[in-house]
Amino acid sequence: MNITFRQLKTFLALAEHCSITEAARAMHVTQPTVSMQLKEMAEIVGLPLYEVTGKKLQLTDAGRELENTAKNLLDEWDRFKQAIAAQKGLTAGRLRLSVVSTAKYFTPRLLGDFCRMHPDVEISLEVLNRDGVVQRLRDNVDDLYIMSKPPVDIDAAIHAFLPNPLVLIAPVGHALAGRPHVMLADLHAERFVLREKGSGTRLTTDAHFAKHHFVPRLRLEMGSNEALKQAVAGGLGLSVVSQHALGPDLAGQGLTVLGVEGFPVESNWYTVHLRGKRLSPLAAAFMQYLDHFAAKA
């Protein structure tokens, strides 16, 4: 078989977008060009690679096999290029990261410093909810994943690199603000605004409350830290958030941190990848950089 890297990249674009038009846009070519390349690949393989039922494009069994093979081949080629660059004393290539939404508060600074150290590095960054990041981990789409609650049902290598304390916040002027020793029992009449079920923050919060036999009076669940902070500032209830999601001017946001027994809840940020995955030299360099960053933090 004689399929080019360019054709494999085109096919992966089709697999990702499930649309010839979107694949053409992603590859910066015309739609007829993509259609021609797909036809050539199907002829080389000898089987259809996709089918369209109604308006939905789906890969065939042969197409899914080609998708997996293409990912592996291109990953190996990227690792080869990075290994050669490393032998030349260079750190270059593309680093692919997926991070949960709360990590967006510190990841750009991490990447900024890393890129200043290695100016030839390209970054592909996906910011998703935890379910989205876990699915990309299952599919082995990226080099590394950053989250606070790694999945327990995936055989993955996890590495803690940064503390992620969870704090309990209230609106400025709350009756319990400024009190040094607030008990969880003092909050039994309070309403709570919490992150959505399945998020890392919510999983850790629920486990902490269950450990202390506290059942919060839930008023609202939200999928955005920014919306959640606005809800708390607006008096809709108390909440538990990562300290990384809070800016330096809490009062300016209409928020305060309560001194509640058992808080902050200690957790960590982790890098995660499938166990047995061969990390690219660039991904390995980024993990080493994270360890140095954590040591200085």
Phi, psi and omega in degrees: 000142183232080178250134184274162175301322180298318178294321179296319178296322177297318181293322177295326175296321176296316181296324181287317188263344182053039181202129177294320179298314180291326177296319178297319179295318180295327182267358179060043176227176179279159179299318177301327178296316178296315180301320180294317180295320179294321178296317179298318180295319179297320179294321179293316180290324181089011178216153175297141181260341178205165176217153180243117176245119189067241176246013185255126178266129179227145176285145172280177176301318178296323179295320178293323175297318179294322178300311180297317180296318180297317178301313182296316181297314182290325175297316179297321179294319177298318179297320178299313181298319180291324178296319178295318178299320180296321178295334178273002181083018182246152169240107185215167179122193182248130176254122182254118182235143167237131182229150175287160191300323181295332180292348181294344181284338180235342183299317180302323179292319176302313183292324179299313179295320181296318181289330175293327177286328184229080188295345181269004182278138171253141183244132169247114186239124175248127177249116187222171170287172187299319181300320179294320179293319179297322179294320177294326175297314179302320183276357179055048185279324190244174177285312184218157179230139179242124180204167180259346182224084180299147180291146181265350183260011177239133178284092187233152173268125181239147183217116178285133180228349184202133176296149179226072182292137177258129183243158180258121185248154180217166176290150175305137180090002179300148185301332182267357181296134178090346177285131188284333186226084177265131178269153176302325180298335178291348184258010187297333181267356183279150172267152184236145173241114187237162174297162183294152177300139181099341177287155180299318179298317181293319180299316180292320179297313180299319180295321180294314179297318180297321180300326183258013176056041178247130179247108182289147175275095187283126175258325189204143171246139184223146181263007183227130176297323181294316178295322180296316180295323177296321180295318179294314179300329179278001175088016181282344178157181175271166178207166175242124182223161172292138177300334178292341181275356181259134176281178182289333184257080181297314183299324178295338176268000182077026185234157172216153177263128179273143178272072185267139178304133180090357178244149001291150174279126183279127172214184184222161166266139184234146161268141185224141169206161180300136179296135182092349178293133176277110180289142174292157176305325180291317178296320178296320178295322180293320178296320176296320178298319179298321178297319178293321179297314181297324181295331181269342186290000000 
